[in-house]
Amino acid sequence: MSIQVGQAVLFADVVRDRHSVRKYDASWTISKEEMTELLQEATLAPSGANVQPWRFLVIDDAELKKKLLPIAYNQEQVIQASAVVAILGDLQGIDKAEQIYSAAVDAGYMSEEAKEQILQNLRRFYSDPTSEVVKRSSLIDGSLVSMQFMLSAKARGYDTVPMGGYDEKSLRSAFHISDRYSVVMLIAVGKAAQEAHKTVRLPVEEVTFWNAIPEEV
C-alpha cells in the first residue's frame, strides 16, 4: 500500500501537523519504491561541504523488527510501524567525496581546480575519522537529514517518531554496524493508528536572543 500525494502540500501545514506518533497500523506497508523516494527527498538536506555522510539502514522485515524490539527497550512502535530507519553517519564519508565533486565538475557547477582545493581541505578534516570534530559533524548532518525525512514522510501522509532510546552496543552487534558509523537515531515510520499526544511549545520570545545573550539574574 502507498499514499499518493495528489497535490502540493503547504509547508506550513506539514510543519504544524507533524507530531511524534507512537501507535501505528501494523497492517500498513510502505513499498521499497516509496521508501526510496522518501529517502531521496531526505538526502536533499544540507551537509558539511556537501559530503552527505548519512547512511540509512531500513528495517522493515517483521522478524528483524522483533529482534530490534528489546534493543529499543520494547517500544511498541518498533513492530507496529511499517519500518524503522536507523540514521547513521559515515565517519569515513570522504570516501565518496571524489565521486560527489567529480559529478559537480561534470555538471559545470565548479572547476577542476576548485574541486581539488576542496578535496585537499576535506582530507585534512577527515585525517582522523575518530576525532570529536568528525563525529560532531556526522551527528549534525545526520540530524538534518532525519528532520527532512520526517517532514517528507508527513507530506506524504505518513507519521514518524524519532527514537533515542535504544541500547547502542546491542544495536551494533545485532545489525552488524561497525565503528565506521556513528548512530544518530532511529526513526519509526508508518500509518498512524492513533493521533499523537498533544504537546505545547514555549513562546518563541522565551527561547530567542537578539545579538547577545543576557547575563543570568
Sequence and secondary structure as in RCSB ss.txt:
>XXXX:A:sequence
MSIQVGQAVLFADVVRDRHSVRKYDASWTISKEEMTELLQEATLAPSGANVQPWRFLVIDDAELKKKLLPIAYNQ
EQVIQASAVVAILGDLQGIDKAEQIYSAAVDAGYMSEEAKEQILQNLRRFYSDPTSEVVKRSSLIDGSLVSMQFM
LSAKARGYDTVPMGGYDEKSLRSAFHISDRYSVVMLIAVGKAAQEAHKTVRLPVEEVTFWNAIPEEV
>XXXX:A:secstr
      S   HHHHHHH  B   B TT    HHHHHHHHHHHTTS  GGG   EEEEEE  HHHHHHHHHHTTT 
THHHHSSEEEEEEEETTGGGGHHHHHHHHHHTTSS HHHHHHHHHHHHHHTSSTTSHHHHHHHHHHHHHHHHHHH
HHHHHTT EEEEE  S HHHHHHHHT  TTEEEEEEEEEE BSS         HHHH  SSS     
